[in-house]
Amino acid sequence: MNIGTFFKAQPDTPAKLAGFAYAFEALETGAYELLSRTARRAGDEETASLAERICREERAAAERVASTWDAATDAALSEHGIGPHATGSAPEAQR
């Protein structure tokens, strides 16, 4: 089974969605890093500077997503009756 099929089979929890959002921001960061380096080597400083600016924005977006890790984890666990904000009646809710 490939990783795409594996993730499709998993429920869309807050933690999973936050993880995918973070991964997408990382992918964009990498793309702009590569564009900046390519443009600079080609002598296109305007494109290199623009790519660097966008790259900084993508890093900031990734940090905003990362700041949600605790809330996303708590929400995902809560759906399964685990943690202080648990919505289920599972015995784990007492933990």
C-alpha positions in Angstrom: 0.0 0.0 0.0 1.4 3.4 -0.9 1.4 6.3 1.6 -1.4 8.2 -0.2 -3.7 5.2 0.1 -2.8 4.8 3.7 -3.7 8.4 4.6 -6.9 8.3 2.6 -8.0 5.3 4.8 -7.4 7.3 8.0 -10.1 9.6 9.4 -9.6 13.4 9.0 -8.8 14.3 12.5 -7.6 17.8 13.6 -4.1 16.4 14.1 -4.0 14.8 10.6 -5.3 18.0 8.9 -2.7 20.1 10.8 0.0 17.7 9.8 -1.0 17.9 6.1 -1.2 21.7 6.3 2.3 21.9 7.8 3.7 19.4 5.2 2.2 21.5 2.4 3.8 24.7 3.8 7.2 22.8 3.9 6.7 21.7 0.3 6.1 25.3 -0.7 9.1 26.5 1.3 11.3 24.0 -0.5 10.0 25.0 -3.9 10.7 28.7 -3.2 14.2 27.9 -1.8 15.0 26.0 -5.1 13.5 28.8 -7.2 15.6 31.4 -5.4 18.8 29.5 -5.9 18.0 28.7 -9.5 17.2 32.3 -10.3 20.3 33.6 -8.6 22.5 31.2 -10.5 20.8 32.4 -13.7 21.5 36.0 -12.8 17.8 36.9 -12.2 18.0 38.8 -8.9 14.4 40.1 -9.2 13.0 36.6 -9.2 15.5 35.4 -6.6 14.4 38.2 -4.2 10.7 37.6 -4.8 11.2 33.9 -4.2 13.0 34.6 -0.9 10.2 36.9 0.2 7.6 34.3 -0.5 9.7 31.7 1.2 9.8 33.8 4.4 6.0 34.0 4.2 5.7 30.2 3.7 7.9 29.7 6.8 5.7 32.0 8.8 2.6 30.1 7.7 4.3 26.8 8.7 5.0 28.3 12.1 1.4 29.4 12.5 0.3 25.8 11.7 2.9 24.4 14.1 1.5 26.6 16.8 -1.8 24.6 16.6 -0.1 21.2 17.4 -1.3 21.1 21.0 -4.8 22.1 20.2 -5.0 19.7 17.3 -3.7 16.8 19.4 -6.1 17.6 22.3 -9.1 17.8 19.9 -8.2 14.5 18.2 -7.8 12.7 21.5 -10.9 14.3 22.9 -12.9 12.7 20.0 -11.8 9.3 21.4 -12.6 10.1 25.0 -9.1 10.8 26.0 -7.9 13.9 27.9 -9.4 16.7 30.0 -11.7 17.9 27.3 -12.9 14.4 26.3 -16.4 14.3 24.7 -16.7 10.5 24.8 -17.6 8.2 27.7 -14.6 6.0 27.3 -12.6 5.1 30.5 -9.6 6.9 29.1 -11.6 10.2 29.6 -10.5 10.0 33.2 -6.8 10.3 32.3 
